[in-house]
Amino acid sequence: MVAADERLGVPQEDINVVPMKESVNGNHPGSFYELEKEIVKNPDGHRSIDIAIEYDGPPTNADSVTRLGDVNPVDRVPTKFTVRWVDEHGVTRSRPFINR
């Protein structure tokens, strides 16, 4: 399987990797993965993409971290992703993905 990073032309880096539950990113209708496939099939219908990633709060060791690898793995799991984009008609669209 080709990684979404490669399909979307994004370099594969640690900053592009966040934990998503199978229920959020699995290969099923309504999933984040399905949205990625839609974007690849119709890039003109998905312009100005913005993804907001929400967490419950700062990491438990926030005062001592300077890189992602220093963050407690439990604190690295986002609780919600909200994807916003502009479609081919200029209409702003939004889709939330709850990751709990």
N, C-alpha and C positions, 0 to 999 in steps of 0.2 A: 504494500500500500504506500502511496506517495504521501508524505507529510503535507499538511495544509500549508506550512511555510513555503514549500517548494511550489505547490500549485498556485499560490497567491504571489509568488515572486519575492517573498520575504526571506532574508537570510536566517538560517537556523542558528539561533543563539539562545543562551540561558534566559535572556529577557523575554523571549517569546514563549516560554514554557511555564504554565501555571496549572496547578492541579484542578481537574474538572472531573466530577463524578460521571460514571457511565450513563446515568440517567440524563445528564446534561449534554454530553458530547458523544453519545453512542450513535450508531447508524440507524436512526429511527426518525419518523416524522416529528417535526418541531424541535429537533436537537440543534445545538450549535454547529455540529458537523454538517447537518443538512443546510444550514445557512451558508456555511463555507462553500458547499457545492453550488448553491444558488448564485453566489457571488462570482465563482469561476465561470459558470454558464452565461451569466448576464452582467458583466462588469459595468456596463453603462447604466444599469438599473440600481447600482450600489455605489454611488459616488460620495465623497467626503465622509468616509466611514470613521466613526469614533466609537471606541469601546471603553466604557467606564467599568473599572473593576473595584468592587467593594469588599472590604474586610470588616470583621467585627470590631476591630480596634487596633492600636499599635501592638507590635510584638511584645511579649513579656520581657524581653531583654533589649527593648528599644534604645536605652541609653548607651549601649555598648556595641551596636552593630554598625558596620560600614559597608557591608555587601550582603547580597541575598543569602549566600552560603552560611553567613553567621546567624541568620534568623532561625529560630526554632521551627522545625518542619511543620508542627501543628499550626503555627501562626502564619504559614505561607498559603493556607487554603482560603481562597476567596469565597465569600458567601453569595455574591451576585455579580453577574455580568450584564450590562445593558449596552446593546449595540444600536447605534443611531446612524442613519445614512440618508442620502437624498436620492430618490428614485428618478427614472428617466423623464418624469413629468414635473420635476422640481419639488415634489412633495417630500417633506421630512418624515421618515419612518423610524420606528423604534421597536426593539424586541428585547424583553428581559429574559434572563436565564438564571434561575435560582439554583445555587450550588450547595445545598445543605443536605 
